[in-house]
Amino acid sequence: MLINKILQKNYTLAEDFYQLKLPLNIDYIIPDNDSVRLLSQFVEEMNISDLLGTYFRIRKNTATPKQMLKI
């Protein structure tokens, strides 16, 4: 009887640099002084209540209007 050995590279050896689960957290890759962080803060502080009022039928697991503005 042969035993099949599954050879798989151990990707957790460099766990400081890679994340092996979803959703990916890329927050540590973006520098603190990057313009993306400024845009994100600007969108977070915006009053988008009128915009949210038009999207009353947002389903689960879909992007929110705030996320779409950031994109």
DRENDO-1510 file (C-alpha; in Angstrom, 1 decimal, always signed):
<recs>
REC; n; res; u; v; w
REC; 1; MET; +0.0; +0.0; +0.0 .
REC; 2; LEU; +1.5; +3.3; -1.1 .
REC; 3; ILE; +1.0; +6.3; +1.1 .
REC; 4; ASN; +0.6; +9.5; -1.0 .
REC; 5; LYS; +2.5; +12.3; +0.5 .
REC; 6; ILE; +1.3; +15.8; -0.3 .
REC; 7; LEU; +4.3; +18.0; -0.6 .
REC; 8; GLN; +3.4; +21.6; +0.0 .
REC; 9; LYS; +5.6; +24.6; +0.6 .
REC; 10; ASN; +5.2; +26.0; +4.1 .
REC; 11; TYR; +4.2; +29.6; +3.4 .
REC; 12; THR; +3.9; +30.5; +7.1 .
REC; 13; LEU; +7.6; +30.7; +7.5 .
REC; 14; ALA; +7.6; +34.4; +6.5 .
REC; 15; GLU; +4.4; +35.3; +8.2 .
REC; 16; ASP; +5.6; +38.8; +8.9 .
REC; 17; PHE; +5.4; +39.6; +5.2 .
REC; 18; TYR; +2.5; +37.6; +3.9 .
REC; 19; GLN; -1.1; +37.2; +5.0 .
REC; 20; LEU; -2.7; +33.9; +4.0 .
REC; 21; LYS; -6.3; +34.5; +4.8 .
REC; 22; LEU; -9.0; +36.6; +3.3 .
REC; 23; PRO; -10.0; +39.5; +3.4 .
REC; 24; LEU; -6.5; +40.8; +2.9 .
REC; 25; ASN; -5.4; +43.6; +5.1 .
REC; 26; ILE; -3.1; +45.9; +3.0 .
REC; 27; ASP; -3.1; +48.6; +5.6 .
REC; 28; TYR; +0.5; +47.9; +6.6 .
REC; 29; ILE; +1.7; +48.2; +3.0 .
REC; 30; ILE; +0.4; +51.8; +2.5 .
REC; 31; PRO; +2.8; +54.5; +4.0 .
REC; 32; ASP; +1.3; +56.8; +6.7 .
REC; 33; ASN; +1.9; +59.9; +4.5 .
REC; 34; ASP; +0.3; +58.5; +1.3 .
REC; 35; SER; -2.4; +60.5; -0.5 .
REC; 36; VAL; -4.7; +57.5; -0.3 .
REC; 37; ARG; -5.0; +57.9; +3.4 .
REC; 38; LEU; -5.8; +61.6; +3.0 .
REC; 39; LEU; -8.6; +60.7; +0.5 .
REC; 40; SER; -9.9; +58.0; +2.8 .
REC; 41; GLN; -10.1; +60.4; +5.7 .
REC; 42; PHE; -11.8; +63.1; +3.5 .
REC; 43; VAL; -14.5; +60.6; +2.4 .
REC; 44; GLU; -15.0; +59.4; +6.0 .
REC; 45; GLU; -15.7; +63.0; +7.2 .
REC; 46; MET; -18.0; +63.9; +4.3 .
REC; 47; ASN; -21.7; +64.3; +4.9 .
REC; 48; ILE; -23.1; +61.8; +2.4 .
REC; 49; SER; -26.5; +61.4; +4.0 .
REC; 50; ASP; -28.3; +62.5; +0.8 .
REC; 51; LEU; -26.3; +59.9; -1.1 .
REC; 52; LEU; -27.1; +57.2; +1.4 .
REC; 53; GLY; -30.8; +58.1; +1.2 .
REC; 54; THR; -30.8; +57.1; -2.5 .
REC; 55; TYR; -29.2; +53.8; -1.8 .
REC; 56; PHE; -31.8; +52.3; +0.6 .
REC; 57; ARG; -31.8; +48.9; -1.0 .
REC; 58; ILE; -28.1; +48.0; -0.5 .
REC; 59; ARG; -27.8; +44.2; -0.3 .
REC; 60; LYS; -25.4; +42.4; +2.0 .
REC; 61; ASN; -21.9; +41.7; +0.7 .
REC; 62; THR; -21.9; +44.6; -1.7 .
REC; 63; ALA; -19.8; +47.8; -1.7 .
REC; 64; THR; -21.3; +50.7; +0.1 .
REC; 65; PRO; -21.5; +54.2; -1.4 .
REC; 66; LYS; -18.7; +55.3; +0.9 .
REC; 67; GLN; -16.5; +52.5; -0.4 .
REC; 68; MET; -17.3; +53.3; -4.0 .
REC; 69; LEU; -16.3; +57.0; -3.4 .
REC; 70; LYS; -13.0; +55.8; -2.0 .
REC; 71; ILE; -12.4; +53.6; -5.0 .
</recs>
